[in-house]
Amino acid sequence: MDKTKCGHQWEMVNTRSGFIITEICHKCSLITTYFSSEEHPPLEEYRDGEHFWNVMSSSQSVQFDLRCRLCKTQVSFDELSALMLCTSCKKDCKVFELLERGQGHSVWVYVAFGFKPYKDKRQLTGEKLGILEDYFNMKRKSTKSSIKIVSHELIYDEDSCMGGFIMDEFLLSLDAPANK
């Protein structure tokens, strides 16, 4: 099948459980995030070059690839750390503007985040954002609403953003608790 003409039907494959670890360097205040597939997330302080890293938080997460059922194209989303639902925000935020424009059309706006520091780590491309958006819209039962996924670069001020992340913070293991 010609992959350029395929009407992709995406499915999630190669799911990998793990944790999103957020660390801060107490020397320079740089914040870094990364995915760890270790069974128990690293929590100890360590030194790397001039940085002294301490864990700020850990959240259970999953990484995945999407594969087209028709043409077998496979796309990795290793650079995706989180999706956030835009619920409302500052009027001068570009994401909020998209939310306002889509209100009459029942558009849910999600923001895709990569790993920090953003300028030093690979981020999602526009093409990958489109694939992710297609995947989630294909999964929707209702045709009365749709999902729009945009880059974190559209957020006016990330520190004052009021969007909602869904996360399990400070979990120490990927294993479910045993029934008593």
Rosetta blueprint (number, residue, H / E / L):
1 M L
2 D L
3 K H
4 T H
5 K H
6 C L
7 G L
8 H L
9 Q L
10 W E
11 E E
12 M E
13 V E
14 N E
15 T E
16 R E
17 S E
18 G E
19 F E
20 I E
21 I E
22 T E
23 E E
24 I E
25 C E
26 H L
27 K L
28 C L
29 S L
30 L L
31 I E
32 T E
33 T E
34 Y E
35 F E
36 S E
37 S L
38 E L
39 E L
40 H L
41 P L
42 P L
43 L L
44 E L
45 E L
46 Y E
47 R E
48 D E
49 G L
50 E L
51 H E
52 F E
53 W E
54 N E
55 V E
56 M E
57 S E
58 S E
59 S E
60 Q E
61 S E
62 V E
63 Q E
64 F E
65 D E
66 L E
67 R E
68 C E
69 R L
70 L L
71 C L
72 K L
73 T L
74 Q E
75 V E
76 S E
77 F L
78 D L
79 E L
80 L L
81 S L
82 A E
83 L E
84 M E
85 L E
86 C L
87 T L
88 S L
89 C L
90 K L
91 K L
92 D L
93 C L
94 K H
95 V H
96 F H
97 E H
98 L H
99 L H
100 E H
101 R H
102 G H
103 Q H
104 G H
105 H H
106 S L
107 V E
108 W E
109 V E
110 Y E
111 V E
112 A E
113 F E
114 G L
115 F L
116 K L
117 P L
118 Y H
119 K H
120 D H
121 K L
122 R L
123 Q L
124 L L
125 T L
126 G H
127 E H
128 K H
129 L H
130 G H
131 I H
132 L H
133 E H
134 D H
135 Y H
136 F H
137 N H
138 M H
139 K L
140 R L
141 K L
142 S L
143 T L
144 K L
145 S L
146 S E
147 I E
148 K E
149 I E
150 V E
151 S E
152 H H
153 E H
154 L H
155 I L
156 Y L
157 D L
158 E H
159 D H
160 S H
161 C L
162 M L
163 G L
164 G E
165 F L
166 I L
167 M L
168 D L
169 E E
170 F L
171 L L
172 L L
173 S L
174 L L
175 D L
176 A L
177 P L
178 A L
179 N L
180 K L
